């Protein structure tokens, strides 16, 4: 579910999609857009969004302590990363195991960059350029983002979405500084919930032991 300034009632949306329509899991992501757009989320909107996420995470915790399923995928995925001790070098699989293909056959970093000549890595006909891929990975490694060097949440965040950075700052290399506090606040909440579950119902966390862990790139 893509969230905009006009659609920030996370709990209401979750209940509609999960409880009423029957989706097994529901995940949320803030809209990627330049500031000033009518649907862009303001700083105050991110504060409200974090509050909504924390409320829904509280529902997840209650369900976890009772060994009940809860379909809030944002926290489940973060708990899995914490459980496996992930330390991300990159925020996502863009340019690694995830790429986007446009209708003309060009291959770009991800679906959000499909059709962008500036972010092309190859073509369906000729394949992906290993040189372009390696150049991208080397220049976008978390260690190259000096703004992130002292942040305790960098192993989970790794600087944030490339498309968001390109839209906001004009460069995929730039960390998404406009939502650092939101990411730190959400990560702190997930750490607290992980600790609570580990203390009160550790068996719940065993579900993550057998789940396939995405290959780490460092």
ROSE-4610 file (N, C-alpha, C; in Angstrom, 1 decimal, always signed):
// ROSE-4610
residu = [X/X/X/X/X/X/X/X/X/X/X/X/X/X/X/X/X/X/X/X/X/X/X/X/X/X/X/X/X/X/X/X/X/X/X/X/X/X/X/X/X/X/X/X/X/X/X/X/X/X/X/X/X/X/X/X/X/X/X/X/X/X/X/X/X/X/X/X/X/X/X/X/X/X/X/X/X/X/X/X/X/X/X/X/X/X/X/X/X/X/X/X/X/X/X/X/X/X/X/X/X/X/X/X/X/X/X/X/X/X/X/X/X/X/X/X/X/X/X/X/X/X/X/X/X/X/X/X/X/X/X/X/X/X/X/X/X/X/X/X/X/X/X/X/X/X/X/X/X/X/X/X/X/X/X/X/X/X/X/X/X/X/X/X/X/X/X/X/X/X/X/X/X/X/X/X/X/X/X/X/X/X/X/X/X/X/X/X/X/X/X/X/X/X/X/X/X/X/X/X/X/X/X/X/X/X/X/X/X/X/X/X/X/X/X/X/X/X/X/X/X/X/X/X/X/X/X/X/X/X/X/X/X/X/X/X/X/X/X/X/X/X/X/X/X/X/X/X/X/X/X/X/X/X/X/X/X/X/X/X/X/X/X/X/X/X/X/X/X/X/X/X/X/X/X/X/X/X/X/X/X/X/X/X/X/X/X/X/X/X/X/X/X/X/X/X/X/X/X/X/X/X/X/X/X/X/X/X/X/X/X/X/X/X/X/X/X/X/X/X/X/X/X/X/X/X/X/X/X/X/X/X/X/X/X/X/X/X/X/X/X/X/X/X/X/X/X/X/X/X/X/X/X/X/X/X/X/X/X/X/X/X/X/X/X/X/X/X/X/X/X/X/X/X/X/X/X/X/X/X/X/X/X/X/X/X/X/X/X/X/X/X/X/X/X/X/X/X/X/X/X/X/X/X/X/X/X/X/X/X/X/X/X/X/X/X/X/X/X/X/X/X/X/X/X/X/X/X/X/X/X/X/X/X/X/X/X/X/X/X/X/X/X/X/X/X/X/X/X/X/X/X/X/X/X/X/X/X/X/X/X/X/X/X/X/X/X/X/X/X/X/X/X/X/X/X/X/X/X/X/X/X/X/X/X/X/X/X/X/X/X/X/X/X/X/X/X/X/X/X/X/X/X/X/X/X/X/X/X/X/X/X/X/X/X/X/X/X/X/X/X/X/X/X/X/X/X/X/X/X/X/X/X/X/X/X/X/X/X/X/X/X/X/X/X/X/X/X/X/X/X/X/X/X/X/X/X/X/X/X/X/X/X/X/X/X/X/X/X/X/X/X/X/X/X/X/X/X/X/X/X/X/X/X/X/X/X/X/X/X/X/X/X/X/X/X/X/X/X/X/X/X/X/X/X/X/X/X/X/X/X/X/X/X/X/X/X/X/X/X/X/X/X/X/X/X/X/X/X/X/X/X/X/X/X/X/X/X/X/X/X/X/X/X/X/X/X/X/X/X/X/X/X/X]
num = [1/1/1/2/2/2/3/3/3/4/4/4/5/5/5/6/6/6/7/7/7/8/8/8/9/9/9/10/10/10/11/11/11/12/12/12/13/13/13/14/14/14/15/15/15/16/16/16/17/17/17/18/18/18/19/19/19/20/20/20/21/21/21/22/22/22/23/23/23/24/24/24/25/25/25/26/26/26/27/27/27/28/28/28/29/29/29/30/30/30/31/31/31/32/32/32/33/33/33/34/34/34/35/35/35/36/36/36/37/37/37/38/38/38/39/39/39/40/40/40/41/41/41/42/42/42/43/43/43/44/44/44/45/45/45/46/46/46/47/47/47/48/48/48/49/49/49/50/50/50/51/51/51/52/52/52/53/53/53/54/54/54/55/55/55/56/56/56/57/57/57/58/58/58/59/59/59/60/60/60/61/61/61/62/62/62/63/63/63/64/64/64/65/65/65/66/66/66/67/67/67/68/68/68/69/69/69/70/70/70/71/71/71/72/72/72/73/73/73/74/74/74/75/75/75/76/76/76/77/77/77/78/78/78/79/79/79/80/80/80/81/81/81/82/82/82/83/83/83/84/84/84/85/85/85/86/86/86/87/87/87/88/88/88/89/89/89/90/90/90/91/91/91/92/92/92/93/93/93/94/94/94/95/95/95/96/96/96/97/97/97/98/98/98/99/99/99/100/100/100/101/101/101/102/102/102/103/103/103/104/104/104/105/105/105/106/106/106/107/107/107/108/108/108/109/109/109/110/110/110/111/111/111/112/112/112/113/113/113/114/114/114/115/115/115/116/116/116/117/117/117/118/118/118/119/119/119/120/120/120/121/121/121/122/122/122/123/123/123/124/124/124/125/125/125/126/126/126/127/127/127/128/128/128/129/129/129/130/130/130/131/131/131/132/132/132/133/133/133/134/134/134/135/135/135/136/136/136/137/137/137/138/138/138/139/139/139/140/140/140/141/141/141/142/142/142/143/143/143/144/144/144/145/145/145/146/146/146/147/147/147/148/148/148/149/149/149/150/150/150/151/151/151/152/152/152/153/153/153/154/154/154/155/155/155/156/156/156/157/157/157/158/158/158/159/159/159/160/160/160/161/161/161/162/162/162/163/163/163/164/164/164/165/165/165/166/166/166/167/167/167/168/168/168/169/169/169/170/170/170/171/171/171/172/172/172/173/173/173/174/174/174/175/175/175/176/176/176/177/177/177/178/178/178/179/179/179/180/180/180/181/181/181/182/182/182/183/183/183/184/184/184/185/185/185/186/186/186/187/187/187/188/188/188/189/189/189/190/190/190/191/191/191/192/192/192/193/193/193/194/194/194/195/195/195/196/196/196/197/197/197/198/198/198/199/199/199/200/200/200/201/201/201/202/202/202/203/203/203/204/204/204/205/205/205/206/206/206/207/207/207/208/208/208/209/209/209/210/210/210/211/211/211/212/212/212/213/213/213/214/214/214/215/215/215/216/216/216/217/217/217/218/218/218]
x = [+0.9/+0.0/+0.9/+0.7/+1.5/+0.7/+1.4/+0.8/+1.1/+0.1/+0.2/-0.2/-0.1/-0.6/-2.0/-2.8/-4.3/-4.6/-3.7/-4.0/-3.0/-3.2/-2.2/-2.9/-4.1/-4.8/-4.4/-3.2/-2.7/-3.5/-4.0/-4.8/-6.1/-6.7/-8.0/-7.8/-6.7/-6.4/-6.0/-5.3/-4.9/-6.1/-7.0/-8.2/-9.1/-9.1/-9.9/-9.3/-8.0/-7.3/-7.1/-6.8/-6.6/-7.8/-8.6/-9.7/-11.0/-11.2/-12.4/-12.1/-11.0/-10.8/-10.0/-9.3/-8.7/-7.3/-6.6/-5.1/-4.4/-3.5/-2.7/-1.7/-1.1/-0.2/-0.4/-0.1/-0.3/+1.0/+1.6/+2.8/+2.6/+3.3/+3.1/+4.4/+4.3/+5.5/+5.1/+5.8/+5.5/+5.7/+4.8/+4.9/+6.3/+6.8/+8.1/+7.7/+8.1/+7.7/+8.6/+8.6/+9.3/+8.5/+9.1/+8.4/+7.6/+6.5/+5.6/+4.5/+4.5/+3.4/+2.2/+1.0/-0.2/-0.2/+0.3/+0.2/+1.5/+2.5/+3.7/+3.5/+4.2/+4.0/+5.0/+4.4/+5.2/+5.9/+6.8/+7.5/+6.5/+5.4/+4.4/+3.6/+3.5/+2.9/+3.7/+5.0/+5.9/+5.8/+5.6/+5.4/+4.1/+3.1/+1.8/+1.9/+2.6/+2.8/+3.5/+4.5/+5.3/+4.4/+3.5/+2.6/+1.6/+1.1/+0.2/+1.0/+2.2/+3.0/+3.2/+3.4/+3.7/+2.4/+1.2/+0.0/-0.3/+0.0/-0.2/+0.8/+2.0/+3.0/+2.6/+1.9/+1.4/+0.4/-0.4/-1.3/-0.6/+0.5/+1.3/+1.9/+2.4/+3.1/+2.0/+0.9/-0.2/-0.5/-0.6/-0.9/+0.3/+1.5/+2.7/+2.8/+2.5/+2.5/+1.5/+0.5/-0.6/-0.5/+0.7/+0.9/-0.2/-0.7/-1.6/-1.0/-1.5/-1.0/-1.4/-0.5/-0.8/-0.1/-0.8/-0.4/+0.3/+0.9/+1.6/+3.1/+3.3/+4.5/+5.7/+5.5/+6.7/+7.4/+6.7/+7.4/+7.9/+7.1/+7.6/+8.9/+9.1/+10.3/+11.5/+11.2/+12.3/+12.7/+11.7/+12.1/+12.9/+12.6/+13.4/+14.9/+15.0/+16.4/+17.1/+16.4/+17.1/+17.5/+16.6/+16.8/+18.0/+18.2/+19.4/+20.6/+20.5/+21.6/+22.1/+21.1/+21.5/+22.3/+23.2/+24.0/+24.0/+23.1/+23.0/+24.1/+24.6/+25.5/+24.7/+23.5/+22.6/+21.2/+20.4/+19.1/+18.1/+18.3/+17.4/+18.2/+17.5/+18.1/+18.3/+17.9/+18.0/+19.5/+19.6/+20.9/+21.6/+21.0/+21.6/+20.7/+19.7/+18.8/+17.5/+17.3/+16.1/+16.4/+15.7/+15.9/+14.6/+14.5/+13.2/+13.4/+12.4/+12.5/+11.4/+11.8/+10.8/+10.3/+9.2/+8.6/+9.5/+10.6/+11.5/+12.6/+12.6/+13.6/+14.8/+14.9/+16.0/+15.8/+17.0/+17.0/+17.6/+16.8/+17.2/+17.4/+17.7/+18.0/+16.9/+15.6/+14.5/+13.2/+12.1/+10.8/+10.6/+11.1/+10.8/+11.7/+12.8/+13.6/+13.4/+12.5/+12.3/+11.9/+12.6/+12.4/+13.4/+14.2/+15.2/+16.5/+16.9/+18.2/+19.4/+19.2/+20.3/+20.6/+19.7/+19.8/+19.7/+20.1/+20.1/+21.3/+21.1/+22.2/+22.5/+21.6/+21.7/+20.4/+20.3/+19.1/+18.7/+17.5/+17.0/+17.8/+18.1/+18.8/+20.2/+20.9/+22.4/+22.8/+21.8/+22.2/+22.6/+22.9/+23.2/+24.8/+25.1/+26.6/+27.2/+28.1/+28.8/+29.5/+30.1/+30.9/+30.0/+28.8/+27.9/+27.4/+27.1/+26.5/+27.6/+28.8/+29.8/+30.1/+30.1/+30.3/+29.2/+28.0/+26.9/+27.0/+27.3/+27.4/+28.6/+29.7/+30.8/+30.5/+29.9/+29.6/+28.4/+27.6/+26.4/+26.5/+27.7/+27.9/+27.6/+27.1/+26.8/+28.0/+29.2/+30.4/+30.8/+30.1/+30.4/+29.4/+28.5/+27.5/+27.9/+28.7/+29.3/+28.3/+27.1/+26.0/+25.5/+25.7/+25.2/+26.2/+27.4/+28.6/+28.4/+27.7/+27.5/+26.1/+25.3/+23.9/+23.8/+23.2/+23.1/+22.1/+21.2/+20.2/+20.7/+21.9/+22.4/+22.4/+22.6/+22.6/+21.2/+20.1/+18.8/+18.4/+18.8/+18.4/+19.3/+20.6/+21.6/+21.3/+20.7/+20.6/+19.2/+18.4/+17.1/+17.0/+15.8/+15.4/+16.2/+16.8/+17.5/+16.6/+15.4/+14.5/+14.0/+13.8/+13.4/+14.5/+15.8/+16.9/+17.1/+16.8/+16.9/+15.9/+14.7/+13.5/+13.8/+14.2/+14.4/+15.7/+16.7/+18.1/+18.8/+18.2/+18.8/+19.9/+20.1/+21.2/+20.8/+21.0/+20.7/+21.7/+22.9/+23.9/+23.6/+22.6/+22.4/+21.5/+21.9/+21.0/+19.7/+18.6/+17.4/+17.3/+17.9/+18.0/+16.7/+15.7/+14.5/+13.6/+13.9/+13.2/+14.1/+15.2/+16.1/+15.5/+14.8/+14.2/+13.1/+12.4/+11.3/+11.9/+13.0/+13.6/+14.2/+14.8/+15.4/+14.3/+13.2/+12.1/+11.4/+11.2/+10.6/+11.5/+12.8/+13.8/+13.8/+13.8/+13.8/+12.6/+11.4/+10.2/+10.3/+10.9/+11.0/+12.0/+13.0/+14.0/+13.3/+12.5/+11.8/+10.8/+10.1/+9.2/+9.9/+11.0/+11.8/+12.2/+12.7/+13.1/+12.0/+10.8/+9.6/+9.2/+9.2/+8.9/+9.9/+11.2/+12.3/+12.2/+11.7/+11.6/+10.4/+9.2/+8.0/+7.5/+7.9/+7.4/+8.5/+9.7/+10.8/+10.5/+9.5/+9.2/+8.7/+8.0/+7.5/+8.6/+9.7/+10.8/+11.5/+11.2/+11.8/+11.3/+10.1/+9.6/+10.6/+11.5/+12.5/+13.7/+13.9/+15.1/+15.1/+14.0/+13.9/+13.7/+13.4/+13.1/+14.4/+14.3/+15.4/+15.9/+17.2/+17.7/+18.3/+17.9/+18.5/+20.0/+20.7/+22.2/+22.7/+23.6/+24.2/+25.3/+25.3/+26.3/+27.1/+28.4/+29.2/+30.4]
y = [-1.2/+0.0/+1.2/+2.1/+3.3/+4.4/+5.0/+6.0/+7.4/+8.3/+9.7/+10.5/+11.8/+12.8/+12.6/+12.1/+12.0/+10.6/+9.7/+8.3/+7.8/+8.3/+8.0/+7.2/+6.8/+6.1/+4.6/+4.2/+2.9/+1.8/+2.0/+0.9/+0.7/+1.7/+1.6/+0.9/+1.2/+0.6/-0.9/-1.2/-2.5/-3.4/-2.9/-3.6/-3.9/-2.9/-3.1/-4.2/-4.1/-5.1/-6.5/-6.5/-7.8/-8.4/-7.7/-8.3/-8.4/-7.4/-7.4/-8.1/-7.8/-8.4/-9.7/-9.9/-11.2/-11.4/-10.3/-10.4/-10.9/-11.9/-12.5/-11.6/-10.7/-9.7/-8.4/-7.3/-6.0/-5.2/-4.6/-3.8/-2.3/-1.4/+0.0/+0.7/+1.7/+2.4/+3.9/+4.9/+6.3/+6.5/+7.4/+7.7/+8.3/+8.0/+8.6/+9.8/+11.0/+12.2/+13.4/+14.4/+15.6/+16.4/+17.1/+17.9/+18.9/+19.3/+20.3/+19.8/+18.5/+17.9/+17.8/+17.8/+17.7/+16.5/+15.4/+14.1/+13.8/+14.7/+14.4/+14.5/+13.6/+13.5/+14.5/+15.4/+16.4/+15.8/+16.6/+16.2/+15.8/+16.6/+16.3/+15.0/+14.7/+13.5/+12.3/+12.4/+11.3/+11.0/+12.0/+11.8/+11.1/+11.5/+10.8/+9.3/+9.2/+7.8/+6.9/+7.4/+6.6/+6.2/+7.2/+6.8/+5.7/+5.8/+4.8/+3.4/+3.4/+2.2/+1.6/+2.4/+1.9/+1.3/+1.9/+1.4/+0.0/-0.1/-1.4/-2.4/-2.0/-2.9/-3.4/-2.6/-3.0/-4.2/-4.1/-5.2/-6.4/-6.2/-7.4/-8.0/-7.3/-7.8/-8.6/-8.1/-8.8/-10.1/-10.1/-11.4/-12.4/-11.8/-12.7/-13.4/-12.7/-13.2/-14.3/-14.3/-15.3/-16.3/-16.3/-17.2/-17.1/-15.9/-15.7/-14.9/-15.2/-14.5/-13.1/-12.2/-10.8/-10.5/-9.8/-9.6/-8.3/-7.6/-6.4/-6.7/-6.7/-7.3/-6.4/-5.1/-4.2/-4.6/-5.0/-5.3/-6.8/-7.7/-9.0/-9.1/-8.3/-8.3/-7.7/-6.7/-6.1/-7.0/-7.7/-8.7/-9.8/-10.2/-11.2/-10.8/-9.5/-9.0/-8.9/-8.5/-8.4/-9.8/-10.7/-12.1/-12.7/-12.4/-12.9/-12.0/-10.9/-10.0/-9.4/-9.0/-8.4/-7.1/-6.9/-5.6/-5.2/-4.4/-4.2/-3.3/-3.7/-2.8/-1.9/-2.4/-1.7/-1.8/-0.7/-0.7/-1.7/-2.2/-3.1/-3.9/-4.7/-5.5/-4.9/-3.6/-2.9/-3.0/-3.4/-3.5/-4.8/-5.6/-6.8/-8.0/-8.3/-9.4/-8.8/-7.5/-6.9/-5.8/-5.9/-5.0/-4.7/-3.6/-3.3/-3.3/-3.8/-3.9/-3.0/-2.1/-1.3/-1.9/-1.4/-2.0/-2.1/-1.2/-1.3/-2.3/-3.0/-4.0/-3.5/-2.2/-1.7/-2.2/-2.5/-3.0/-1.9/-1.5/-0.5/-1.0/-0.1/-0.5/-1.3/-0.8/-1.4/-0.9/-1.4/-1.1/+0.4/+1.1/+2.6/+3.4/+2.8/+3.4/+2.9/+2.0/+1.4/+2.6/+2.6/+3.6/+4.8/+4.8/+5.9/+5.5/+6.3/+6.0/+6.2/+7.1/+7.5/+6.3/+5.4/+4.4/+3.0/+2.9/+1.7/+0.9/-0.4/-1.4/-2.3/-2.3/-3.2/-3.3/-4.4/-4.6/-6.1/-6.4/-7.8/-8.6/-7.9/-8.5/-8.8/-7.8/-7.9/-8.3/-8.3/-8.6/-7.4/-7.7/-6.6/-6.4/-5.2/-4.8/-5.1/-6.0/-6.3/-5.0/-4.3/-3.1/-2.0/-1.8/-0.8/-1.3/-2.5/-3.0/-2.9/-3.2/-3.1/-1.7/-0.8/+0.6/+1.2/+0.7/+1.2/+0.7/-0.6/-1.2/-0.6/-0.3/+0.3/+1.7/+2.5/+3.9/+4.0/+3.0/+3.1/+2.3/+1.7/+1.0/+1.9/+1.4/+2.2/+3.0/+2.4/+3.1/+4.3/+4.5/+5.7/+6.9/+6.6/+7.6/+8.1/+9.2/+9.7/+10.2/+10.6/+11.1/+9.9/+8.7/+7.5/+6.9/+7.4/+6.8/+6.7/+7.6/+7.6/+7.2/+6.8/+6.4/+5.0/+4.7/+3.4/+2.5/+3.1/+2.4/+2.0/+2.3/+2.1/+0.6/-0.4/-1.8/-2.2/-1.5/-1.8/-1.0/+0.3/+1.3/+1.3/+1.4/+1.6/+2.8/+3.8/+5.0/+5.2/+4.2/+4.3/+4.2/+4.3/+4.1/+5.0/+4.3/+5.1/+6.0/+5.6/+6.4/+7.6/+7.4/+8.5/+9.5/+9.0/+9.9/+10.7/+10.0/+10.7/+11.8/+11.5/+12.4/+13.6/+13.3/+14.4/+15.2/+14.5/+15.2/+15.2/+14.5/+14.5/+13.5/+12.6/+11.7/+10.4/+9.2/+8.0/+7.7/+8.4/+8.2/+8.8/+9.7/+10.6/+9.8/+9.8/+9.2/+10.0/+9.3/+10.0/+10.7/+11.8/+12.5/+13.0/+13.2/+13.8/+12.8/+11.5/+10.6/+9.8/+10.3/+9.6/+9.4/+10.4/+10.3/+9.3/+9.2/+8.2/+6.8/+6.6/+5.3/+4.9/+5.8/+5.5/+5.2/+6.0/+5.7/+4.4/+4.0/+2.7/+1.6/+1.7/+0.7/+0.4/+1.5/+1.4/+0.7/+1.0/+0.3/-1.2/-1.6/-3.0/-3.7/-3.0/-3.6/-3.9/-3.0/-3.1/-4.3/-4.4/-5.5/-6.9/-6.9/-8.1/-8.6/-7.6/-8.0/-8.5/-7.8/-8.3/-9.7/-10.0/-11.3/-12.3/-12.0/-12.9/-13.2/-12.3/-12.6/-13.3/-13.0/-13.5/-14.7/-14.8/-15.9/-16.2/-16.7/-16.9/-17.9/-18.8/-19.8/-19.1/-18.0/-17.3/-16.9/-16.6/-16.2/-17.3/-18.6/-19.7/-19.8/-19.2/-19.2/-18.6/-17.7/-17.0/-17.9/-18.9/-19.8/-20.5/-20.9/-21.7/-20.9/-19.6/-18.8/-18.5/-18.5/-18.2/-16.8/-16.6/-15.3/-14.8/-13.6/-13.1/-13.0/-13.3/-13.2/-11.9/-11.8/-10.6/-10.1/-8.8/-8.3/-7.3/-7.5/-6.5/-6.0]
z = [+0.0/+0.0/+0.0/-1.0/-1.1/-0.3/+0.7/+1.5/+1.0/+1.0/+0.6/+1.8/+1.6/+2.6/+3.0/+2.0/+2.2/+2.7/+2.8/+3.2/+4.2/+5.4/+6.5/+7.7/+7.5/+8.5/+8.3/+8.8/+8.6/+9.2/+10.4/+11.0/+10.3/+9.8/+9.1/+7.8/+7.1/+5.8/+6.0/+7.1/+7.4/+7.6/+8.5/+8.8/+7.5/+6.7/+5.4/+4.6/+4.4/+3.5/+4.1/+5.3/+6.0/+6.5/+7.3/+8.0/+7.1/+6.2/+5.4/+4.1/+3.4/+2.1/+2.1/+3.2/+3.4/+3.0/+2.7/+2.4/+3.6/+3.3/+4.4/+5.0/+4.2/+4.7/+4.0/+4.7/+4.2/+4.5/+3.5/+3.8/+3.3/+3.9/+3.6/+3.3/+2.3/+2.0/+1.6/+2.2/+1.8/+0.4/-0.2/-1.6/-2.0/-3.1/-3.6/-4.5/-4.0/-4.8/-4.3/-5.2/-4.8/-3.8/-2.9/-1.9/-2.6/-2.0/-2.6/-3.4/-3.8/-4.4/-3.4/-4.0/-3.1/-2.3/-2.8/-2.1/-1.3/-1.3/-0.6/+0.9/+1.6/+3.1/+3.7/+4.6/+5.3/+6.5/+7.1/+8.3/+9.4/+9.6/+10.5/+10.1/+8.8/+8.3/+8.7/+8.6/+9.0/+10.5/+11.3/+12.7/+13.0/+12.3/+12.4/+11.9/+10.8/+10.2/+11.2/+11.8/+12.8/+14.0/+14.4/+15.5/+15.1/+13.8/+13.3/+13.2/+12.7/+12.6/+14.0/+15.0/+16.4/+16.9/+16.6/+17.1/+16.5/+15.2/+14.5/+15.0/+15.3/+15.8/+17.2/+17.9/+19.2/+19.1/+18.0/+17.7/+17.3/+16.6/+16.2/+17.4/+18.3/+19.5/+20.3/+20.5/+21.2/+20.6/+19.2/+18.5/+18.7/+18.6/+18.7/+20.1/+21.1/+22.4/+22.6/+21.8/+21.9/+20.7/+20.0/+18.9/+17.8/+17.6/+16.5/+15.4/+14.2/+13.0/+13.0/+12.6/+12.3/+11.0/+10.1/+8.7/+8.4/+9.5/+9.3/+8.8/+7.5/+7.0/+7.2/+7.4/+7.7/+8.9/+10.0/+11.2/+11.1/+10.5/+10.4/+9.6/+8.6/+7.8/+8.6/+9.3/+10.1/+11.3/+11.9/+12.9/+12.4/+11.2/+10.5/+10.3/+9.9/+9.7/+11.0/+12.0/+13.4/+13.8/+13.6/+14.1/+13.4/+12.1/+11.4/+11.5/+12.2/+12.4/+11.1/+10.3/+9.0/+9.2/+8.3/+8.3/+6.8/+6.3/+4.9/+4.4/+3.2/+2.5/+1.5/+1.1/+0.2/+0.7/+0.5/+1.0/+0.5/-0.8/-1.4/-2.4/-3.2/-4.2/-5.6/-5.7/-7.0/-7.5/-8.8/-9.4/-9.1/-8.1/-7.7/-8.2/-7.4/-7.8/-8.3/-8.3/-8.7/-9.7/-10.9/-12.0/-12.6/-13.4/-14.0/-15.5/-16.3/-17.7/-18.3/-19.2/-19.8/-21.1/-21.7/-22.9/-24.1/-24.1/-25.2/-25.0/-23.9/-23.6/-22.8/-22.4/-21.6/-20.2/-19.6/-18.2/-17.3/-16.3/-15.4/-14.0/-13.0/-11.7/-11.0/-11.2/-10.6/-11.4/-11.0/-11.7/-11.7/-10.6/-10.5/-11.5/-12.0/-12.9/-14.4/-14.6/-15.9/-16.9/-18.0/-19.0/-18.8/-17.8/-17.6/-18.2/-19.2/-19.9/-18.9/-18.0/-17.1/-16.1/-15.9/-14.9/-15.6/-16.8/-17.6/-17.3/-17.1/-16.9/-18.1/-19.0/-20.2/-20.9/-21.7/-22.5/-22.4/-22.7/-22.8/-23.8/-25.0/-26.1/-25.8/-25.2/-25.0/-23.6/-22.7/-21.3/-20.5/-19.2/-18.3/-18.3/-18.4/-18.4/-17.0/-16.9/-15.7/-15.2/-16.1/-15.7/-15.1/-15.7/-15.2/-13.8/-13.7/-12.5/-11.4/-11.6/-10.6/-10.2/-11.2/-11.0/-10.1/-10.3/-9.5/-8.1/-7.9/-6.6/-5.8/-6.4/-5.7/-5.2/-6.1/-5.7/-4.8/-4.6/-3.8/-2.5/-2.2/-1.0/+0.2/+1.3/+2.5/+3.0/+2.8/+3.3/+2.5/+1.4/+0.6/+1.0/+1.9/+2.3/+3.7/+3.6/+4.9/+5.9/+5.4/+6.3/+7.2/+6.7/+7.4/+8.4/+8.4/+9.1/+10.6/+11.2/+12.6/+13.1/+12.1/+12.4/+12.9/+14.0/+14.6/+13.8/+13.0/+12.2/+10.8/+10.5/+9.1/+8.7/+9.7/+9.2/+8.7/+9.1/+8.7/+7.5/+7.5/+6.5/+5.3/+5.5/+4.4/+3.5/+4.0/+3.2/+2.6/+2.4/+1.9/+0.4/-0.1/-1.5/-2.5/-3.5/-4.6/-5.3/-5.6/-6.4/-5.6/-4.3/-3.4/-3.4/-3.3/-3.2/-4.5/-5.7/-7.0/-7.1/-6.6/-6.7/-5.8/-4.6/-3.6/-3.8/-4.1/-4.1/-5.4/-6.4/-7.7/-7.9/-7.0/-7.1/-6.3/-7.0/-6.3/-5.2/-5.2/-4.2/-2.8/-2.9/-1.7/-0.7/+0.6/+1.6/+1.8/+2.2/+2.3/+3.7/+3.8/+5.1/+5.6/+4.8/+5.2/+6.0/+6.0/+6.9/+7.8/+8.1/+9.1/+10.4/+11.0/+12.3/+12.3/+11.1/+11.0/+11.0/+10.3/+10.2/+11.6/+12.2/+13.6/+14.5/+14.5/+15.4/+15.2/+13.9/+13.6/+13.9/+13.6/+14.0/+15.5/+16.2/+17.7/+18.2/+17.6/+18.0/+17.7/+16.5/+16.2/+17.1/+17.5/+18.5/+19.8/+20.2/+21.5/+21.4/+20.3/+20.2/+20.1/+19.4/+19.3/+20.7/+21.5/+22.8/+23.7/+23.5/+24.3/+23.9/+22.6/+22.2/+22.6/+22.5/+22.9/+24.4/+25.2/+26.6/+27.0/+26.4/+26.8/+26.0/+24.7/+23.9/+22.8/+23.2/+22.3/+21.2/+21.4/+20.4/+19.1/+19.3/+18.1/+17.1/+17.6/+16.7/+16.0/+16.3/+15.7/+14.2/+13.9/+12.5/+11.6/+12.1/+11.2/+11.0/+11.8/+11.7/+10.3/+9.9/+8.6/+7.4/+7.6/+6.4/+5.7/+4.4/+3.5/+3.7/+3.9/+4.1/+2.8/+2.4/+1.1/+1.3/+0.2/+0.2/+0.6/+1.5/+1.9/+0.9/+0.6/-0.2/+0.6/+0.7/+1.6/+0.8]
